[in-house]
Amino acid sequence: MINRSSVTSRYLEVGSRNPDDVITCSDLDMMSASSDGRFLHKDGRAYEGQG
């Protein structure tokens, strides 16, 4: 998440924290498996700067 404003932002995350869950962002090419917490492109490629 990138906050490009000059004010502090907040977001609400709701879920069970089940390690088998996969989080997807419908409006972005982004997903994250709860088991490792890394954000990936939907094709599995890591975002730049993430191993």
PDB file of N, CA, C, O and CB in Angstrom:
ATOM      1  N   MET A   1       0.827  -1.155   0.000  1.00  0.00           N
ATOM      2  CA  MET A   1       0.000   0.000   0.000  1.00  0.00           C
ATOM      3  C   MET A   1       0.886   1.236   0.000  1.00  0.00           C
ATOM      4  O   MET A   1       1.893   1.306   0.704  1.00  0.00           O
ATOM      5  CB  MET A   1      -0.949  -0.012   1.192  1.00  0.00           C
ATOM      6  N   ILE A   2       0.490   2.185  -0.790  1.00  0.00           N
ATOM      7  CA  ILE A   2       1.248   3.427  -0.898  1.00  0.00           C
ATOM      8  C   ILE A   2       0.306   4.581  -0.580  1.00  0.00           C
ATOM      9  O   ILE A   2      -0.748   4.724  -1.199  1.00  0.00           O
ATOM     10  CB  ILE A   2       1.885   3.590  -2.322  1.00  0.00           C
ATOM     11  N   ASN A   3       0.687   5.382   0.367  1.00  0.00           N
ATOM     12  CA  ASN A   3      -0.065   6.575   0.727  1.00  0.00           C
ATOM     13  C   ASN A   3       0.633   7.762   0.092  1.00  0.00           C
ATOM     14  O   ASN A   3       1.703   8.169   0.543  1.00  0.00           O
ATOM     15  CB  ASN A   3      -0.179   6.743   2.280  1.00  0.00           C
ATOM     16  N   ARG A   4       0.035   8.323  -0.955  1.00  0.00           N
ATOM     17  CA  ARG A   4       0.644   9.453  -1.650  1.00  0.00           C
ATOM     18  C   ARG A   4       0.125  10.795  -1.133  1.00  0.00           C
ATOM     19  O   ARG A   4       0.439  11.842  -1.700  1.00  0.00           O
ATOM     20  CB  ARG A   4       0.387   9.342  -3.142  1.00  0.00           C
ATOM     21  N   SER A   5      -0.654  10.766  -0.077  1.00  0.00           N
ATOM     22  CA  SER A   5      -1.166  12.014   0.487  1.00  0.00           C
ATOM     23  C   SER A   5      -0.230  12.525   1.573  1.00  0.00           C
ATOM     24  O   SER A   5       0.761  11.877   1.909  1.00  0.00           O
ATOM     25  CB  SER A   5      -2.585  11.815   1.053  1.00  0.00           C
ATOM     26  N   SER A   6      -0.550  13.673   2.107  1.00  0.00           N
ATOM     27  CA  SER A   6       0.266  14.250   3.171  1.00  0.00           C
ATOM     28  C   SER A   6      -0.277  13.934   4.560  1.00  0.00           C
ATOM     29  O   SER A   6       0.269  14.402   5.559  1.00  0.00           O
ATOM     30  CB  SER A   6       0.360  15.747   2.991  1.00  0.00           C
ATOM     31  N   VAL A   7      -1.345  13.147   4.632  1.00  0.00           N
ATOM     32  CA  VAL A   7      -1.938  12.794   5.921  1.00  0.00           C
ATOM     33  C   VAL A   7      -1.774  11.299   6.175  1.00  0.00           C
ATOM     34  O   VAL A   7      -1.622  10.513   5.240  1.00  0.00           O
ATOM     35  CB  VAL A   7      -3.433  13.190   5.965  1.00  0.00           C
ATOM     36  N   THR A   8      -1.806  10.921   7.435  1.00  0.00           N
ATOM     37  CA  THR A   8      -1.700   9.519   7.819  1.00  0.00           C
ATOM     38  C   THR A   8      -2.934   8.769   7.339  1.00  0.00           C
ATOM     39  O   THR A   8      -4.055   9.253   7.489  1.00  0.00           O
ATOM     40  CB  THR A   8      -1.533   9.374   9.350  1.00  0.00           C
ATOM     41  N   SER A   9      -2.734   7.609   6.772  1.00  0.00           N
ATOM     42  CA  SER A   9      -3.876   6.801   6.324  1.00  0.00           C
ATOM     43  C   SER A   9      -4.029   5.586   7.227  1.00  0.00           C
ATOM     44  O   SER A   9      -3.095   5.177   7.917  1.00  0.00           O
ATOM     45  CB  SER A   9      -3.698   6.358   4.845  1.00  0.00           C
ATOM     46  N   ARG A  10      -5.206   5.033   7.205  1.00  0.00           N
ATOM     47  CA  ARG A  10      -5.511   3.808   7.944  1.00  0.00           C
ATOM     48  C   ARG A  10      -6.321   2.901   7.036  1.00  0.00           C
ATOM     49  O   ARG A  10      -7.022   3.358   6.134  1.00  0.00           O
ATOM     50  CB  ARG A  10      -6.286   4.113   9.270  1.00  0.00           C
ATOM     51  N   TYR A  11      -6.209   1.605   7.294  1.00  0.00           N
ATOM     52  CA  TYR A  11      -7.054   0.672   6.570  1.00  0.00           C
ATOM     53  C   TYR A  11      -7.501  -0.411   7.531  1.00  0.00           C
ATOM     54  O   TYR A  11      -6.843  -0.693   8.533  1.00  0.00           O
ATOM     55  CB  TYR A  11      -6.313   0.065   5.347  1.00  0.00           C
ATOM     56  N   LEU A  12      -8.622  -1.004   7.207  1.00  0.00           N
ATOM     57  CA  LEU A  12      -9.194  -2.055   8.036  1.00  0.00           C
ATOM     58  C   LEU A  12      -9.042  -3.372   7.301  1.00  0.00           C
ATOM     59  O   LEU A  12      -9.475  -3.507   6.157  1.00  0.00           O
ATOM     60  CB  LEU A  12     -10.687  -1.769   8.372  1.00  0.00           C
ATOM     61  N   GLU A  13      -8.436  -4.326   7.948  1.00  0.00           N
ATOM     62  CA  GLU A  13      -8.260  -5.656   7.381  1.00  0.00           C
ATOM     63  C   GLU A  13      -9.132  -6.614   8.178  1.00  0.00           C
ATOM     64  O   GLU A  13      -9.060  -6.655   9.407  1.00  0.00           O
ATOM     65  CB  GLU A  13      -6.755  -6.100   7.401  1.00  0.00           C
ATOM     66  N   VAL A  14      -9.951  -7.380   7.478  1.00  0.00           N
ATOM     67  CA  VAL A  14     -10.858  -8.314   8.124  1.00  0.00           C
ATOM     68  C   VAL A  14     -10.574  -9.707   7.587  1.00  0.00           C
ATOM     69  O   VAL A  14     -10.475  -9.899   6.375  1.00  0.00           O
ATOM     70  CB  VAL A  14     -12.344  -7.915   7.891  1.00  0.00           C
ATOM     71  N   GLY A  15     -10.444 -10.668   8.469  1.00  0.00           N
ATOM     72  CA  GLY A  15     -10.220 -12.038   8.034  1.00  0.00           C
ATOM     73  C   GLY A  15      -9.955 -12.947   9.205  1.00  0.00           C
ATOM     74  O   GLY A  15      -9.909 -12.511  10.356  1.00  0.00           O
ATOM     75  N   SER A  16      -9.782 -14.200   8.903  1.00  0.00           N
ATOM     76  CA  SER A  16      -9.597 -15.207   9.940  1.00  0.00           C
ATOM     77  C   SER A  16      -8.124 -15.496  10.225  1.00  0.00           C
ATOM     78  O   SER A  16      -7.804 -16.163  11.209  1.00  0.00           O
ATOM     79  CB  SER A  16     -10.296 -16.482   9.542  1.00  0.00           C
ATOM     80  N   ARG A  17      -7.239 -15.005   9.386  1.00  0.00           N
ATOM     81  CA  ARG A  17      -5.799 -15.288   9.489  1.00  0.00           C
ATOM     82  C   ARG A  17      -5.491 -16.776   9.284  1.00  0.00           C
ATOM     83  O   ARG A  17      -4.469 -17.270   9.759  1.00  0.00           O
ATOM     84  CB  ARG A  17      -5.272 -14.835  10.856  1.00  0.00           C
ATOM     85  N   ASN A  18      -6.356 -17.470   8.592  1.00  0.00           N
ATOM     86  CA  ASN A  18      -6.117 -18.866   8.243  1.00  0.00           C
ATOM     87  C   ASN A  18      -4.934 -18.919   7.282  1.00  0.00           C
ATOM     88  O   ASN A  18      -4.949 -18.215   6.272  1.00  0.00           O
ATOM     89  CB  ASN A  18      -7.391 -19.524   7.610  1.00  0.00           C
ATOM     90  N   PRO A  19      -3.905 -19.730   7.558  1.00  0.00           N
ATOM     91  CA  PRO A  19      -2.717 -19.758   6.688  1.00  0.00           C
ATOM     92  C   PRO A  19      -3.005 -20.228   5.261  1.00  0.00           C
ATOM     93  O   PRO A  19      -2.173 -20.033   4.375  1.00  0.00           O
ATOM     94  CB  PRO A  19      -1.672 -20.652   7.296  1.00  0.00           C
ATOM     95  N   ASP A  20      -4.155 -20.838   5.023  1.00  0.00           N
ATOM     96  CA  ASP A  20      -4.509 -21.284   3.675  1.00  0.00           C
ATOM     97  C   ASP A  20      -5.199 -20.190   2.853  1.00  0.00           C
ATOM     98  O   ASP A  20      -5.414 -20.367   1.653  1.00  0.00           O
ATOM     99  CB  ASP A  20      -5.411 -22.501   3.758  1.00  0.00           C
ATOM    100  N   ASP A  21      -5.549 -19.060   3.486  1.00  0.00           N
ATOM    101  CA  ASP A  21      -6.224 -17.973   2.778  1.00  0.00           C
ATOM    102  C   ASP A  21      -5.283 -17.279   1.813  1.00  0.00           C
ATOM    103  O   ASP A  21      -4.078 -17.207   2.050  1.00  0.00           O
ATOM    104  CB  ASP A  21      -6.791 -16.963   3.765  1.00  0.00           C
ATOM    105  N   VAL A  22      -5.838 -16.769   0.726  1.00  0.00           N
ATOM    106  CA  VAL A  22      -5.112 -15.943  -0.231  1.00  0.00           C
ATOM    107  C   VAL A  22      -5.892 -14.641  -0.387  1.00  0.00           C
ATOM    108  O   VAL A  22      -7.088 -14.657  -0.676  1.00  0.00           O
ATOM    109  CB  VAL A  22      -4.929 -16.679  -1.617  1.00  0.00           C
ATOM    110  N   ILE A  23      -5.216 -13.524  -0.195  1.00  0.00           N
ATOM    111  CA  ILE A  23      -5.821 -12.207  -0.306  1.00  0.00           C
ATOM    112  C   ILE A  23      -5.623 -11.723  -1.733  1.00  0.00           C
ATOM    113  O   ILE A  23      -4.516 -11.806  -2.263  1.00  0.00           O
ATOM    114  CB  ILE A  23      -5.207 -11.204   0.725  1.00  0.00           C
ATOM    115  N   THR A  24      -6.677 -11.219  -2.363  1.00  0.00           N
ATOM    116  CA  THR A  24      -6.552 -10.649  -3.699  1.00  0.00           C
ATOM    117  C   THR A  24      -7.121  -9.244  -3.694  1.00  0.00           C
ATOM    118  O   THR A  24      -8.102  -8.957  -3.008  1.00  0.00           O
ATOM    119  CB  THR A  24      -7.269 -11.528  -4.751  1.00  0.00           C
ATOM    120  N   CYS A  25      -6.503  -8.385  -4.458  1.00  0.00           N
ATOM    121  CA  CYS A  25      -6.979  -7.010  -4.621  1.00  0.00           C
ATOM    122  C   CYS A  25      -7.639  -6.932  -5.985  1.00  0.00           C
ATOM    123  O   CYS A  25      -6.968  -7.058  -7.010  1.00  0.00           O
ATOM    124  CB  CYS A  25      -5.805  -5.956  -4.484  1.00  0.00           C
ATOM    125  N   SER A  26      -8.940  -6.726  -6.006  1.00  0.00           N
ATOM    126  CA  SER A  26      -9.689  -6.796  -7.262  1.00  0.00           C
ATOM    127  C   SER A  26      -9.299  -5.710  -8.258  1.00  0.00           C
ATOM    128  O   SER A  26      -9.375  -5.931  -9.466  1.00  0.00           O
ATOM    129  CB  SER A  26     -11.160  -6.704  -6.981  1.00  0.00           C
ATOM    130  N   ASP A  27      -8.885  -4.544  -7.777  1.00  0.00           N
ATOM    131  CA  ASP A  27      -8.572  -3.452  -8.683  1.00  0.00           C
ATOM    132  C   ASP A  27      -7.088  -3.316  -8.998  1.00  0.00           C
ATOM    133  O   ASP A  27      -6.695  -2.414  -9.738  1.00  0.00           O
ATOM    134  CB  ASP A  27      -9.068  -2.179  -8.109  1.00  0.00           C
ATOM    135  N   LEU A  28      -6.257  -4.202  -8.444  1.00  0.00           N
ATOM    136  CA  LEU A  28      -4.816  -4.173  -8.674  1.00  0.00           C
ATOM    137  C   LEU A  28      -4.317  -5.564  -9.046  1.00  0.00           C
ATOM    138  O   LEU A  28      -4.976  -6.567  -8.770  1.00  0.00           O
ATOM    139  CB  LEU A  28      -4.075  -3.651  -7.427  1.00  0.00           C
ATOM    140  N   ASP A  29      -3.176  -5.611  -9.658  1.00  0.00           N
ATOM    141  CA  ASP A  29      -2.514  -6.884  -9.951  1.00  0.00           C
ATOM    142  C   ASP A  29      -1.724  -7.282  -8.705  1.00  0.00           C
ATOM    143  O   ASP A  29      -0.493  -7.241  -8.700  1.00  0.00           O
ATOM    144  CB  ASP A  29      -1.574  -6.776 -11.224  1.00  0.00           C
ATOM    145  N   MET A  30      -2.452  -7.673  -7.638  1.00  0.00           N
ATOM    146  CA  MET A  30      -1.795  -7.958  -6.373  1.00  0.00           C
ATOM    147  C   MET A  30      -2.537  -9.051  -5.615  1.00  0.00           C
ATOM    148  O   MET A  30      -3.767  -9.099  -5.593  1.00  0.00           O
ATOM    149  CB  MET A  30      -1.702  -6.692  -5.522  1.00  0.00           C
ATOM    150  N   MET A  31      -1.752  -9.928  -4.995  1.00  0.00           N
ATOM    151  CA  MET A  31      -2.307 -10.956  -4.116  1.00  0.00           C
ATOM    152  C   MET A  31      -1.298 -11.246  -3.023  1.00  0.00           C
ATOM    153  O   MET A  31      -0.124 -10.893  -3.139  1.00  0.00           O
ATOM    154  CB  MET A  31      -2.661 -12.253  -4.906  1.00  0.00           C
ATOM    155  N   SER A  32      -1.759 -11.891  -1.959  1.00  0.00           N
ATOM    156  CA  SER A  32      -0.870 -12.233  -0.859  1.00  0.00           C
ATOM    157  C   SER A  32      -1.393 -13.492  -0.184  1.00  0.00           C
ATOM    158  O   SER A  32      -2.564 -13.568   0.187  1.00  0.00           O
ATOM    159  CB  SER A  32      -0.754 -11.063   0.157  1.00  0.00           C
ATOM    160  N   ALA A  33      -0.522 -14.473  -0.028  1.00  0.00           N
ATOM    161  CA  ALA A  33      -0.888 -15.674   0.720  1.00  0.00           C
ATOM    162  C   ALA A  33      -0.702 -15.379   2.201  1.00  0.00           C
ATOM    163  O   ALA A  33       0.336 -14.850   2.599  1.00  0.00           O
ATOM    164  CB  ALA A  33      -0.031 -16.915   0.276  1.00  0.00           C
ATOM    165  N   SER A  34      -1.678 -15.707   3.011  1.00  0.00           N
ATOM    166  CA  SER A  34      -1.585 -15.460   4.454  1.00  0.00           C
ATOM    167  C   SER A  34      -0.426 -16.211   5.083  1.00  0.00           C
ATOM    168  O   SER A  34       0.081 -15.806   6.128  1.00  0.00           O
ATOM    169  CB  SER A  34      -2.882 -15.853   5.141  1.00  0.00           C
ATOM    170  N   SER A  35      -0.002 -17.302   4.457  1.00  0.00           N
ATOM    171  CA  SER A  35       1.066 -18.119   5.036  1.00  0.00           C
ATOM    172  C   SER A  35       2.412 -17.408   5.087  1.00  0.00           C
ATOM    173  O   SER A  35       3.228 -17.695   5.963  1.00  0.00           O
ATOM    174  CB  SER A  35       1.211 -19.390   4.253  1.00  0.00           C
ATOM    175  N   ASP A  36       2.659 -16.466   4.144  1.00  0.00           N
ATOM    176  CA  ASP A  36       3.953 -15.774   4.162  1.00  0.00           C
ATOM    177  C   ASP A  36       3.847 -14.253   4.193  1.00  0.00           C
ATOM    178  O   ASP A  36       4.829 -13.585   4.516  1.00  0.00           O
ATOM    179  CB  ASP A  36       4.750 -16.178   2.967  1.00  0.00           C
ATOM    180  N   GLY A  37       2.702 -13.694   3.871  1.00  0.00           N
ATOM    181  CA  GLY A  37       2.493 -12.252   3.961  1.00  0.00           C
ATOM    182  C   GLY A  37       3.128 -11.421   2.864  1.00  0.00           C
ATOM    183  O   GLY A  37       3.025 -10.195   2.889  1.00  0.00           O
ATOM    184  N   ARG A  38       3.791 -12.064   1.889  1.00  0.00           N
ATOM    185  CA  ARG A  38       4.395 -11.307   0.786  1.00  0.00           C
ATOM    186  C   ARG A  38       3.316 -10.913  -0.213  1.00  0.00           C
ATOM    187  O   ARG A  38       2.377 -11.669  -0.458  1.00  0.00           O
ATOM    188  CB  ARG A  38       5.509 -12.136   0.086  1.00  0.00           C
ATOM    189  N   PHE A  39       3.459  -9.721  -0.789  1.00  0.00           N
ATOM    190  CA  PHE A  39       2.557  -9.287  -1.849  1.00  0.00           C
ATOM    191  C   PHE A  39       3.174  -9.641  -3.185  1.00  0.00           C
ATOM    192  O   PHE A  39       4.336  -9.330  -3.448  1.00  0.00           O
ATOM    193  CB  PHE A  39       2.267  -7.766  -1.758  1.00  0.00           C
ATOM    194  N   LEU A  40       2.390 -10.294  -4.028  1.00  0.00           N
ATOM    195  CA  LEU A  40       2.843 -10.777  -5.333  1.00  0.00           C
ATOM    196  C   LEU A  40       1.912 -10.281  -6.424  1.00  0.00           C
ATOM    197  O   LEU A  40       0.766  -9.914  -6.164  1.00  0.00           O
ATOM    198  CB  LEU A  40       2.919 -12.315  -5.353  1.00  0.00           C
ATOM    199  N   HIS A  41       2.428 -10.275  -7.668  1.00  0.00           N
ATOM    200  CA  HIS A  41       1.553 -10.102  -8.817  1.00  0.00           C
ATOM    201  C   HIS A  41       0.666 -11.342  -8.887  1.00  0.00           C
ATOM    202  O   HIS A  41       1.037 -12.395  -8.369  1.00  0.00           O
ATOM    203  CB  HIS A  41       2.373  -9.892 -10.152  1.00  0.00           C
ATOM    204  N   LYS A  42      -0.495 -11.231  -9.518  1.00  0.00           N
ATOM    205  CA  LYS A  42      -1.420 -12.366  -9.572  1.00  0.00           C
ATOM    206  C   LYS A  42      -0.853 -13.564 -10.333  1.00  0.00           C
ATOM    207  O   LYS A  42      -1.363 -14.676 -10.196  1.00  0.00           O
ATOM    208  CB  LYS A  42      -2.718 -11.935 -10.211  1.00  0.00           C
ATOM    209  N   ASP A  43       0.197 -13.352 -11.136  1.00  0.00           N
ATOM    210  CA  ASP A  43       0.838 -14.485 -11.807  1.00  0.00           C
ATOM    211  C   ASP A  43       1.953 -15.101 -10.961  1.00  0.00           C
ATOM    212  O   ASP A  43       2.640 -16.015 -11.418  1.00  0.00           O
ATOM    213  CB  ASP A  43       1.399 -14.044 -13.151  1.00  0.00           C
ATOM    214  N   GLY A  44       2.142 -14.604  -9.718  1.00  0.00           N
ATOM    215  CA  GLY A  44       3.115 -15.177  -8.802  1.00  0.00           C
ATOM    216  C   GLY A  44       4.448 -14.469  -8.737  1.00  0.00           C
ATOM    217  O   GLY A  44       5.262 -14.783  -7.869  1.00  0.00           O
ATOM    218  N   ARG A  45       4.704 -13.506  -9.642  1.00  0.00           N
ATOM    219  CA  ARG A  45       5.965 -12.766  -9.604  1.00  0.00           C
ATOM    220  C   ARG A  45       5.991 -11.845  -8.400  1.00  0.00           C
ATOM    221  O   ARG A  45       4.983 -11.227  -8.059  1.00  0.00           O
ATOM    222  CB  ARG A  45       6.167 -11.959 -10.899  1.00  0.00           C
ATOM    223  N   ALA A  46       7.145 -11.756  -7.757  1.00  0.00           N
ATOM    224  CA  ALA A  46       7.300 -10.855  -6.614  1.00  0.00           C
ATOM    225  C   ALA A  46       7.357  -9.408  -7.077  1.00  0.00           C
ATOM    226  O   ALA A  46       7.865  -9.109  -8.157  1.00  0.00           O
ATOM    227  CB  ALA A  46       8.565 -11.205  -5.816  1.00  0.00           C
ATOM    228  N   TYR A  47       6.837  -8.528  -6.262  1.00  0.00           N
ATOM    229  CA  TYR A  47       6.990  -7.098  -6.546  1.00  0.00           C
ATOM    230  C   TYR A  47       8.450  -6.722  -6.377  1.00  0.00           C
ATOM    231  O   TYR A  47       9.144  -7.321  -5.556  1.00  0.00           O
ATOM    232  CB  TYR A  47       6.085  -6.233  -5.617  1.00  0.00           C
ATOM    233  N   GLU A  48       8.929  -5.753  -7.126  1.00  0.00           N
ATOM    234  CA  GLU A  48      10.313  -5.310  -7.046  1.00  0.00           C
ATOM    235  C   GLU A  48      10.670  -4.969  -5.606  1.00  0.00           C
ATOM    236  O   GLU A  48       9.925  -4.272  -4.917  1.00  0.00           O
ATOM    237  CB  GLU A  48      10.550  -4.096  -7.963  1.00  0.00           C
ATOM    238  N   GLY A  49      11.802  -5.464  -5.168  1.00  0.00           N
ATOM    239  CA  GLY A  49      12.253  -5.216  -3.806  1.00  0.00           C
ATOM    240  C   GLY A  49      11.842  -6.301  -2.822  1.00  0.00           C
ATOM    241  O   GLY A  49      12.251  -6.274  -1.662  1.00  0.00           O
ATOM    242  N   GLN A  50      11.033  -7.257  -3.279  1.00  0.00           N
ATOM    243  CA  GLN A  50      10.647  -8.387  -2.430  1.00  0.00           C
ATOM    244  C   GLN A  50      11.224  -9.658  -3.037  1.00  0.00           C
ATOM    245  O   GLN A  50      11.113  -9.884  -4.242  1.00  0.00           O
ATOM    246  CB  GLN A  50       9.088  -8.489  -2.285  1.00  0.00           C
ATOM    247  N   GLY A  51      11.832 -10.478  -2.209  1.00  0.00           N
ATOM    248  CA  GLY A  51      12.437 -11.727  -2.686  1.00  0.00           C
ATOM    249  C   GLY A  51      11.434 -12.698  -2.948  1.00  0.00           C
ATOM    250  O   GLY A  51      11.749 -13.816  -3.358  1.00  0.00           O
TER     251      GLY A  51
END
